Every structure is written in structure tokens, then in C-alpha cells.
Amino acid sequence: MSKGDPTKVIPGRTPESAAMVAGIRRAMAITPVLNCLTYDEADKIRAVFSDLIGQKVDDSFSLIPPFYTSGGEHIRVGRNVFINQNCTLYDLGGIDIGDDVMIGPNVSLVTSSHPVAPSQRRACVVAKPIVIERNVWIAAGVTIIGGVTVGENSVVAAGSVVTKDVPRNCLVGGNPARVIRSLGDD
């Protein structure tokens, strides 16, 4: 890991891994409360989600449960953010969601993984941040992995797997996601 590299490496059986497990336990206690709420309980959803992430969300924030996370305390959301149902945010590496973002159903933002080498696979967790810039639409069933930034005004097509940064003002799709075309105000 070089200077300025946002990658987190958390070896097993350390104070850092114990803190990670404590965060998971905390999230597992809060998310069932969130997931019992209905669409019409928007104020309660915002209150419970605020507790989950450790900061108050804007009154324009909207989420349709169920919702899943590995911790919650590393999620930051802007104003006028919409998260549809059945989304999973594994946030150990940090997830930053800008203003005016729409996230479709069944989206997974996964910041953490394991080393590929068989001898190291269980030795640690490796986590990298995900940044979703302003006015992005992430369509249904998308998976975005750690280390990715989705540029302002872009759209990620349904079912895509995003493994590399998405430029601003474009439509990406596929597995792995590739630029389909530039976007403007047609």
C-alpha cells in the first residue's frame, strides 16, 4: 500500500478485525429494525438509517427497505438520495454517495474482498472506497466493487458489474462495464 492509497488491509485476529466484527454485530442489530419499516414510515426510516451510519441524513433522503450493510458507519450520503429496495452496501472501505443519486433495486456496492492467493485468502480483508458522484443513476441489479468512482451525471445500466472508474457524463453497461456512449441533455 503506497502513500495516499486508500486501501485498508485488516489482518485476522487483530484489534482492527475485532472492531470490524463489532461493526458487523452493530449493523446486524439495527438493520432488522430498519427492515420492519414500511414505505409510508419515511421519517422513521431516515432516523434509523441515520443511527446506522452515525450521522443525520437530509430530509430529502429516501430508502425502501429491505436494506443490508456490513457496518454502516463508513457510509456517507448527500441530499436527495434515493435507495431502492434490497440493496447491499458493504462499506468497510468507505462509500460516499453524492447529491441527487438514484440507486435501483438489488444493487450491491462492495468495498471489501480477500486476497486471491489461496494461502492468503483467509488471512485478511482488503477494502477500497467506492465514490458515487452527483446525479448518478445506478440501475437495477448492478454490482460495483471497491476502488471505483462513478463520475458525475453517469448512468450504470441494469445488471452491470463495475470494476473500473466510470467517466463523467456517460452510460456504461455490461460485465465488466464499458462505456456505451456519452450523455448530454438530449
C-alpha positions as CSV (number, residue, x, y, z in Angstrom):
1,M,0.0,0.0,0.0
2,S,1.6,3.3,-1.1
3,K,1.3,6.7,0.5
4,G,-2.1,8.1,-0.5
5,D,-3.5,4.7,-1.3
6,P,-6.9,4.4,0.4
7,T,-6.7,0.6,0.6
8,K,-7.4,-0.9,4.1
9,V,-5.8,-4.2,4.9
10,I,-7.2,-5.8,8.1
11,P,-5.4,-8.9,9.2
12,G,-7.4,-11.5,11.1
13,R,-7.2,-11.8,14.9
14,T,-6.1,-8.2,15.4
15,P,-7.8,-5.3,17.2
16,E,-8.8,-3.9,13.8
17,S,-10.5,-7.2,12.9
18,A,-12.3,-7.2,16.3
19,A,-13.5,-3.7,15.6
20,M,-14.8,-4.8,12.1
21,V,-16.7,-7.7,13.7
22,A,-18.2,-5.3,16.3
23,G,-19.4,-3.1,13.5
24,I,-21.0,-6.0,11.8
25,R,-22.7,-7.0,15.0
26,R,-24.0,-3.4,15.5
27,A,-25.3,-3.3,11.9
28,M,-27.0,-6.7,12.4
29,A,-28.8,-5.3,15.4
30,I,-30.0,-2.1,13.6
31,T,-30.9,-3.4,10.1
32,P,-33.8,-5.7,11.2
33,V,-35.4,-2.6,12.8
34,L,-35.0,-0.7,9.5
35,N,-36.3,-3.6,7.5
36,C,-39.5,-3.9,9.5
37,L,-40.5,-0.3,8.5
38,T,-42.8,0.4,5.6
39,Y,-42.5,2.8,2.7
40,D,-45.0,5.1,4.5
41,E,-42.7,5.4,7.5
42,A,-40.1,7.7,5.8
43,D,-39.3,9.7,8.9
44,K,-38.6,6.5,10.9
45,I,-36.6,5.1,8.0
46,R,-34.4,8.3,8.0
47,A,-34.0,8.2,11.8
48,V,-32.9,4.5,11.9
49,F,-30.7,4.9,8.8
50,S,-29.1,8.0,10.4
51,D,-28.4,5.9,13.5
52,L,-26.9,3.1,11.3
53,I,-24.4,5.4,9.5
54,G,-23.7,7.6,12.6
55,Q,-24.9,10.9,11.1
56,K,-28.2,12.6,10.3
57,V,-29.3,12.2,6.7
58,D,-31.1,15.0,4.9
59,D,-34.9,15.1,4.9
60,S,-34.8,14.5,1.2
61,F,-33.2,11.1,1.7
62,S,-35.4,8.2,0.7
63,L,-34.9,4.4,1.1
64,I,-37.2,1.5,0.5
65,P,-36.4,-1.5,2.8
66,P,-35.1,-4.1,3.0
67,F,-31.5,-2.8,3.2
68,Y,-28.3,-4.6,4.1
69,T,-24.9,-3.5,5.2
70,S,-21.7,-4.9,6.7
71,G,-21.3,-2.0,9.1
72,G,-22.9,1.3,8.1
73,E,-20.5,3.7,9.8
74,H,-18.5,4.1,6.7
75,I,-21.5,5.2,4.5
76,R,-21.9,8.9,3.7
77,V,-24.9,10.1,1.7
78,G,-25.7,13.5,0.2
79,R,-29.0,15.3,-0.3
80,N,-31.9,14.0,-2.4
81,V,-30.5,10.4,-2.5
82,F,-32.9,7.5,-3.3
83,I,-32.0,3.9,-2.5
84,N,-34.5,1.3,-3.7
85,Q,-35.3,-2.0,-2.0
86,N,-33.0,-5.0,-1.4
87,C,-29.7,-3.1,-1.7
88,T,-26.5,-4.2,-0.1
89,L,-23.7,-1.8,0.9
90,Y,-20.5,-3.5,2.2
91,D,-18.9,-0.3,3.4
92,L,-15.7,-1.2,5.2
93,G,-13.6,0.7,2.6
94,G,-16.0,3.6,2.7
95,I,-19.0,4.5,0.5
96,D,-19.5,8.1,-0.5
97,I,-22.8,8.8,-2.3
98,G,-23.2,12.3,-3.7
99,D,-26.3,14.5,-4.0
100,D,-29.2,13.6,-6.4
101,V,-28.1,9.9,-6.7
102,M,-30.6,7.2,-7.5
103,I,-29.8,3.6,-6.7
104,G,-32.1,0.9,-8.2
105,P,-33.3,-2.3,-6.6
106,N,-30.9,-5.2,-5.9
107,V,-27.8,-3.0,-6.2
108,S,-24.6,-4.2,-4.4
109,L,-21.8,-1.8,-3.5
110,V,-19.0,-4.0,-2.2
111,T,-15.8,-2.3,-0.9
112,S,-14.2,-5.4,0.7
113,S,-12.7,-8.6,-0.6
114,H,-9.9,-11.1,0.1
115,P,-6.6,-11.8,-1.4
116,V,-6.8,-14.1,-4.5
117,A,-3.8,-16.2,-3.5
118,P,-5.2,-19.4,-1.8
119,S,-2.6,-19.2,1.1
120,Q,-3.6,-15.6,1.9
121,R,-7.4,-15.8,1.3
122,R,-8.4,-16.1,4.9
123,A,-5.5,-14.1,6.3
124,C,-7.1,-10.6,5.9
125,V,-9.8,-8.4,4.5
126,V,-8.8,-5.9,1.8
127,A,-11.1,-2.8,1.4
128,K,-11.1,0.1,-1.0
129,P,-13.6,3.0,-1.2
130,I,-16.5,3.5,-3.6
131,V,-17.4,7.0,-4.7
132,I,-20.7,7.8,-6.4
133,E,-20.6,11.4,-7.6
134,R,-23.5,13.8,-8.0
135,N,-26.6,13.0,-10.2
136,V,-25.6,9.4,-10.9
137,W,-28.3,6.7,-11.7
138,I,-27.3,3.1,-10.8
139,A,-30.0,0.9,-12.4
140,A,-31.3,-2.4,-11.0
141,G,-29.1,-5.3,-10.2
142,V,-25.7,-3.5,-10.6
143,T,-22.6,-4.6,-8.7
144,I,-19.8,-2.0,-8.0
145,I,-16.6,-3.2,-6.5
146,G,-14.2,-1.3,-4.2
147,G,-11.8,1.2,-5.7
148,V,-14.4,2.5,-8.2
149,T,-15.6,6.1,-8.7
150,V,-18.7,6.6,-10.8
151,G,-18.4,10.1,-12.4
152,E,-21.0,12.9,-12.2
153,N,-24.2,12.5,-14.3
154,S,-23.4,9.0,-15.4
155,V,-25.7,6.0,-15.7
156,V,-24.8,2.4,-14.9
157,A,-27.1,0.1,-16.9
158,A,-29.1,-2.7,-15.2
159,G,-27.2,-5.8,-14.4
160,S,-23.7,-4.3,-14.9
161,V,-20.6,-5.2,-13.0
162,V,-18.4,-2.2,-12.5
163,T,-14.7,-3.0,-11.9
164,K,-13.1,0.3,-13.1
165,D,-13.9,4.0,-12.8
166,V,-16.8,5.4,-14.8
167,P,-16.1,8.7,-16.5
168,R,-18.5,11.7,-16.0
169,N,-21.5,12.1,-18.3
170,C,-21.6,8.6,-19.8
171,L,-23.7,5.4,-20.0
172,V,-21.9,2.3,-19.0
173,G,-23.1,-1.3,-19.2
174,G,-22.1,-5.0,-19.3
175,N,-19.8,-7.3,-17.4
176,P,-17.3,-5.8,-17.0
177,A,-19.0,-2.5,-17.6
178,R,-17.7,-0.5,-20.5
179,V,-18.7,3.0,-21.9
180,I,-21.6,2.7,-24.3
181,R,-22.0,6.4,-25.1
182,S,-21.6,9.9,-23.8
183,L,-24.6,11.6,-22.2
184,G,-25.9,15.1,-22.7
185,D,-29.2,16.8,-22.2
186,D,-30.7,15.5,-25.4
